Every structure is written in C-alpha cells, then in structure tokens.
C-alpha cells in the first residue's frame, strides 16, 4: 500500500479522494495521506474469507459458539480523522447493539485482523497498528498467507501492542478474544 507522491505543500486527503478512486482500488486515509491498494489477491482473499467463516459462525451467528459479536469483512472505519479498511473487524454487541445506518463505523472495533500482503505489510504494521492502538482496539491479529503465520496482539495500557503468540502452518487456533472455540490455522491457506 503506497501513499502518493506529494509536494512540499501537500494537502490533506479527503473522503472525496476515496470516492473518486476506480472500483478496483481500496482507499484509506492515514495521517492525512491517501493510501491505495488493489483488491486482494486470491491467497489473501481466501485467508480472510475462511477466517470470516470460522470466526463469524460461532461468534456472530452463535453456531457452535457463544455469539455476541458482529464480524464484518472490510468495514470502513472513521476513527480520529483516519479512514481505515481492515480485512476483518469485530464488535461485541454489548458495545454496538445495532449496526450503524451509515456505510462506515465510527466506534472502534474490539478486534481487527489484517491479512498481510507484499503491498500492504509495511503500512499495516508501521502506520495502521499504531492507529488501532491509539483508538483502543483491544486485540489485533496479523495473518501472513505467504509465511502461513498468525500473530496475536493485545493492546497494553500504554497504547502499545504486546505480542501474545505467533502460530504457524496447521497450529490450533484458540486465541483472544476468540478462545472459546478452536480451528486449524491450515484452513486459511489456499
């Protein structure tokens, strides 16, 4: 994900800049700069589709799990002047009883998952992770389909992330905030 080249007197990006993008690009505004990247490649899309099913069934739908969550693919988040589009995000229904009428969310999620790709990994880690911490997202998962890994982070009181665990290949996944269920990490890989 690359921000555009900007002049010394660069203007802040606006929501209009996102609306003007071609359909094949996803746009985000991070610290005033417009970042764009293409729609996900098949390996990337497979990982978040499978994870959405594995987490969404028990936590959003209550199928074999506790329910009580909204699990949303690619939600648009408007948080503190930034516009982010994580691959997946979840809200506890006790914090967000009904979905907003707008096409975006202004309440920070309780969990975010970013699926890393060569074009987004650097900005997911260096730009978006600090924004999620600033906005008090309690849990963050980073999935790398190429390395076949899952990193699980919890936000600490000082606004920093603490790495709880790194799983790989076909490890069993039962991690916060979804430790009430278990699935094989291998089910995410194409």
Secondary structure, DSSP 8 states (H G I E B T S, - for coil): -EE----TT-----HHHHHTS-TTEEEEEETTEEEEEES--HHHHHHHHHHHHHHIIIIIS-SSS---EEEEET-EEEETTEEEE-SEEEEETTT-SS--SSSSB-S--SEEEEEE-TTTHHHIIIIIHHHHHHTT-SEEEEEETTTTEEEEEEE-TTS-EEEEEEEETT-EE--TT-TTS-EEGGGG--
